[in-house]
């Protein structure tokens, strides 16, 4: 099995600052995208928005940028993991944003949502995703000549 590591350009997704990681790693048709905080890639040092709706949108926009850079589509998502700093206060509002990005009831990914005590940059939310593409897997399994 071979893998491809994706680092997106700074304007596409926030650059790693406090830790070393790849934005995404592709292996045999699977794309694992690193958890995204609500950081504006054009202004990575700017304060984070205060409300969960704006933060959730930024997380998903960053995920979409990475996914697109790797030549996948958000519709290829099979699993979503969500970390909420204030589960009780933010769960419903987060779900409204989530539903806007995953609006096809026939293609809903599985997911886990957990409450956590702290996230980087004191964010309210972090989201990571796993995607699969049969087309990518077929291409990856072709013999190299």
PyMOL commands that set and color helices and strands:
alter all, ss='L'
color gray80, all
select helices_A, chain A and resi 52-69+74-76+87-101+105-107+120-122+134-140
alter helices_A, ss='H'
color red, helices_A
select strands_A, chain A and resi 3-6+24-27+30-37+77-84+110-115+125-132
alter strands_A, ss='S'
color yellow, strands_A
deselect
rebuild
show_as cartoon
